[in-house]
Amino acid sequence: MRIILFGSTDFSCEIIDSLLGLNHQLVGLITLPGRNAGRGLNLKDTPVKIKADKLNIPVSVFDDLTNKQVEQFLEKQNADLFLVVAYGKIIPQKILEIPKVMTLGLHPSLLPKYRGAAPINWALINGESKTGVTFYKVNKKMDAGDILFQEEVLIEVTDNFISLEKKLIERFSYKLKNVLDDLENNKFNLKVQDDNLATFAVKISKDSAKISWQKSSKEIYNLIRGLVPYPCAFFNYQSKRIRVWEAEIIFSNSENKNPGEAVWDKDILRVATKEGVLQINKLQLENKSVIAARDFINGYLSKQGKPVIFE
């Protein structure tokens, strides 16, 4: 089949790599305009645009898919399939209907659960024990189209966003060939999603990343692992924002400490929560590198009188 992929992120790039090894033709990529990023707010292309340029794959950058010229351009590509992977925008119905076979979406959750922008983050934040991969026919409603194939992926208690995303990408890549071959040979069935069972994974905001020590150590741990590497769960100390990269739950009481009160020795940093204790192993000050807890203790806590309260 002649395939055009709509995507923008590193996740999209991993699927591009998987496509290139199959007996189908990736004839082009569609991505979004770059954004201003970094201290200098320099324009940065999407990962898909950068990858396309490196691999010399035709790529088109569109900000407005409702433009008639965009529709006409896509019609001329004679595509059998549009593949939508972490694209970042709702695609108009007229464009969804252009390919000969269908517009196929890949979503890293067990739809209809966790429709939306951040399914991997929220599965971890909510402490789920499983998630999955879904191949579905894209329609005008967000992640609501009929399902072609779905498979569960277990979430280990030690998983964070990085490790779970890797698992899901591997599962998508493994199943991609079978799904595409079935589409080409018209050997597939569609299952309608039950909208009554739908839940939504809204985009993560920086405000939602702030740690509340009034929550349990388990809830805070899940927030931390769900937000690595971006935007990272954080707390404030001495007017500095401290991002937490790695932590673990300590199964003990809070030693009669107030939520947010820190206890440490030479290389162990623990914080009381409303229920239980959280041990912080790796953290990061603003505009600094990630450091071990002992380095933070030596640099910021060892000379402090106690108690120390993290906000």
C-alpha positions in Angstrom: 0.0 0.0 0.0 1.0 3.6 -0.5 1.0 5.2 3.0 1.2 8.8 4.2 1.9 9.2 7.9 0.6 12.1 10.0 2.8 12.6 13.0 4.8 15.1 15.0 6.6 13.5 18.0 9.4 11.1 18.8 6.7 8.4 19.2 5.7 9.0 15.5 9.4 8.7 14.5 9.6 5.2 16.1 6.6 4.1 14.0 8.3 5.6 10.9 11.3 3.3 11.5 9.0 0.3 11.8 7.2 1.2 8.5 10.4 1.4 6.6 11.1 -2.3 7.2 7.7 -3.5 5.8 6.5 -4.3 2.3 4.5 -1.1 2.0 5.5 2.2 0.6 5.8 5.3 2.8 5.3 7.9 0.2 5.2 11.0 2.5 4.9 12.5 5.9 2.6 15.3 7.2 3.6 17.2 10.3 2.9 20.5 12.1 4.9 23.7 12.0 7.8 24.0 14.4 7.6 25.8 17.7 9.8 28.3 19.5 11.7 26.5 22.2 14.7 26.9 24.5 16.0 30.0 26.2 16.5 31.8 22.9 13.0 30.8 21.8 14.5 29.6 18.5 12.2 27.9 16.0 12.5 24.1 16.3 11.1 21.7 13.8 9.0 18.7 15.0 10.9 15.4 15.4 9.1 14.1 12.3 10.3 17.0 10.2 13.9 16.5 11.4 13.7 12.7 10.7 12.2 13.2 7.3 15.0 15.5 6.3 17.7 13.1 7.5 16.1 10.1 5.7 15.2 12.2 2.6 11.5 11.3 2.9 9.0 13.8 1.4 7.5 15.9 4.2 4.8 18.6 4.2 4.2 21.0 7.0 0.6 22.2 7.3 -0.9 24.4 10.0 -4.4 24.4 8.7 -5.8 21.1 7.2 -9.1 22.8 6.3 -7.3 24.7 3.5 -8.7 23.5 0.2 -5.2 23.4 -1.3 -4.1 20.9 1.4 -7.0 18.7 0.5 -6.2 18.9 -3.2 -2.5 18.1 -2.5 -3.4 15.0 -0.5 -5.8 13.7 -3.2 -3.0 13.9 -5.7 -0.8 11.5 -3.6 -3.0 8.5 -4.6 -2.6 7.0 -1.1 -4.1 3.8 0.0 -3.8 4.5 3.7 -3.3 7.5 6.0 -1.6 6.5 9.3 -2.1 8.9 12.2 0.4 8.6 15.0 0.7 11.4 17.7 -0.1 14.0 15.1 -1.5 16.7 17.5 -4.5 18.0 15.7 -8.0 16.9 14.7 -8.1 15.9 11.0 -11.1 17.1 9.0 -13.6 14.5 7.8 -13.0 15.3 4.1 -9.3 14.5 4.5 -10.0 11.3 6.5 -12.0 10.0 3.5 -9.3 10.6 0.9 -7.3 7.3 1.1 -8.6 4.3 -0.7 -8.6 2.0 2.3 -9.0 4.2 5.4 -7.3 6.5 7.8 -5.8 4.3 10.5 -4.9 5.7 14.0 -2.5 4.3 16.6 -3.3 5.1 20.2 -1.4 4.0 23.3 -4.3 2.9 25.5 -7.1 0.4 25.6 -9.7 2.6 23.9 -12.2 3.9 24.9 -10.2 4.4 28.0 -7.8 7.3 28.1 -8.8 9.1 24.9 -6.8 12.3 24.4 -3.4 13.8 24.4 -1.6 12.0 27.4 -2.8 8.4 27.8 0.6 7.0 29.0 1.0 9.8 31.6 -2.4 9.3 33.1 -2.3 5.5 33.1 0.8 5.8 35.4 -0.5 8.8 37.4 -3.7 6.8 38.2 -1.8 3.8 39.2 -3.2 1.4 36.5 -1.8 -2.1 36.3 -2.3 -2.4 32.6 -2.8 -0.3 29.5 -2.4 -1.4 25.8 -2.2 -0.6 22.1 -5.1 0.2 19.9 -5.4 0.4 16.1 -8.6 2.1 15.1 -10.3 3.8 12.2 -10.0 7.5 12.7 -13.2 9.6 12.6 -14.0 13.3 13.4 -14.3 12.6 17.1 -11.1 12.4 19.1 -9.9 8.7 19.4 -13.5 7.5 19.1 -13.3 5.5 15.9 -14.1 1.8 15.4 -11.3 -0.6 16.7 -9.4 -3.0 14.3 -7.0 -4.5 16.8 -6.3 -4.1 20.5 -3.9 -5.8 23.0 -3.1 -5.4 26.6 0.4 -4.3 28.0 1.1 -4.8 31.7 2.4 -1.9 33.7 5.0 -2.8 36.3 5.2 -0.9 39.6 8.7 0.2 38.5 7.7 1.5 35.1 7.8 5.2 34.4 6.8 7.1 31.3 10.1 6.3 29.5 10.0 2.6 30.1 6.2 2.2 29.5 6.4 4.2 26.2 9.2 2.0 25.1 7.0 -1.1 25.8 4.1 0.3 23.9 6.2 1.3 20.9 7.6 -2.2 20.7 4.2 -3.7 20.8 2.9 -1.3 18.1 5.9 -2.1 15.9 5.5 -5.9 16.4 1.8 -5.8 15.4 2.0 -3.2 12.6 2.8 -5.6 9.8 -0.1 -7.9 10.6 -2.6 -5.1 10.8 -1.4 -3.4 7.6 -1.4 -6.8 5.7 -4.9 -7.5 6.9 -6.1 -4.1 5.7 -4.5 -4.6 2.3 -6.2 -8.0 1.9 -9.5 -6.8 3.4 -9.3 -9.3 6.2 -10.4 -7.2 9.2 -13.4 -6.5 11.4 -14.4 -3.3 13.1 -15.7 -3.0 16.7 -17.6 0.0 17.7 -16.3 1.8 20.8 -18.7 2.2 23.8 -18.8 5.9 24.5 -20.3 5.3 27.9 -17.0 3.7 29.0 -14.8 6.5 27.6 -12.3 8.3 29.9 -10.1 11.2 28.9 -6.4 11.9 29.2 -6.1 15.6 29.1 -2.9 17.3 28.2 -0.5 17.6 31.1 -0.1 21.2 32.4 2.8 22.4 34.5 0.5 23.2 37.3 -0.7 19.6 37.5 2.9 18.6 38.0 3.3 20.2 41.4 3.6 17.7 44.2 1.1 18.0 47.1 2.7 16.5 50.2 -0.9 16.3 51.6 -1.4 13.2 49.3 -0.2 9.7 50.1 3.3 8.5 49.2 1.8 6.2 46.6 -0.1 9.0 44.8 3.0 11.1 44.7 5.2 8.2 43.5 2.7 7.6 40.6 2.7 11.3 39.7 6.6 11.3 39.6 6.8 8.2 37.4 4.0 9.5 35.1 5.8 12.8 34.4 9.3 11.8 33.7 11.0 13.2 31.6 8.6 16.1 31.0 7.4 18.2 32.6 8.5 16.3 35.8 6.7 16.4 39.1 8.2 19.2 41.3 8.2 20.8 44.7 9.5 24.2 45.8 12.4 24.8 48.3 14.0 28.2 49.1 12.1 29.7 46.1 13.6 27.1 43.8 11.7 24.6 41.7 13.0 21.1 42.3 12.0 18.5 39.7 11.9 14.9 40.9 13.2 12.2 38.5 13.3 9.1 40.6 11.7 8.1 43.9 10.5 5.1 45.9 7.9 4.4 48.5 9.2 3.6 52.0 6.8 1.3 53.8 6.9 3.0 57.2 4.9 5.7 59.0 5.8 9.3 58.6 7.6 9.3 62.0 5.3 11.9 63.4 6.5 14.4 60.8 4.4 17.0 59.0 3.6 16.5 55.3 6.5 17.9 53.3 9.0 17.7 56.1 12.4 16.3 55.0 14.6 13.9 56.8 18.1 13.0 55.6 21.5 11.6 56.4 24.6 11.6 54.2 23.0 10.0 51.2 19.3 9.3 51.9 16.6 11.9 51.5 13.1 11.1 52.7 9.9 13.3 52.8 6.9 12.7 55.0 3.5 12.7 53.2 0.0 12.5 54.4 0.3 8.8 54.4 3.7 7.2 54.4 7.2 8.3 53.4 8.7 9.0 50.0 12.4 8.5 49.4 13.8 10.8 46.6 16.7 9.4 44.8 17.3 11.7 41.8 16.3 15.4 41.4 17.0 18.5 39.3 17.2 22.2 40.1 16.1 24.6 37.5 18.6 24.9 34.6 20.8 22.3 36.2 21.7 18.7 35.5 20.0 15.7 37.2 21.8 14.8 40.5 21.6 12.1 43.1 20.0 12.8 46.5 23.4 12.9 48.3 24.6 15.7 46.1 21.5 17.7 46.8 21.9 17.0 50.6 25.6 18.1 50.5 24.8 21.3 48.5 21.6 22.4 50.1 20.6 20.6 53.2 23.7 19.5 55.2 24.2 22.9 56.8 20.5 23.6 57.4 18.9 23.4 60.7 15.9 21.1 61.1 13.1 20.9 60.3 13.2 21.6 56.6 9.8 21.8 54.9 9.4 21.3 51.1 6.5 23.2 49.6 
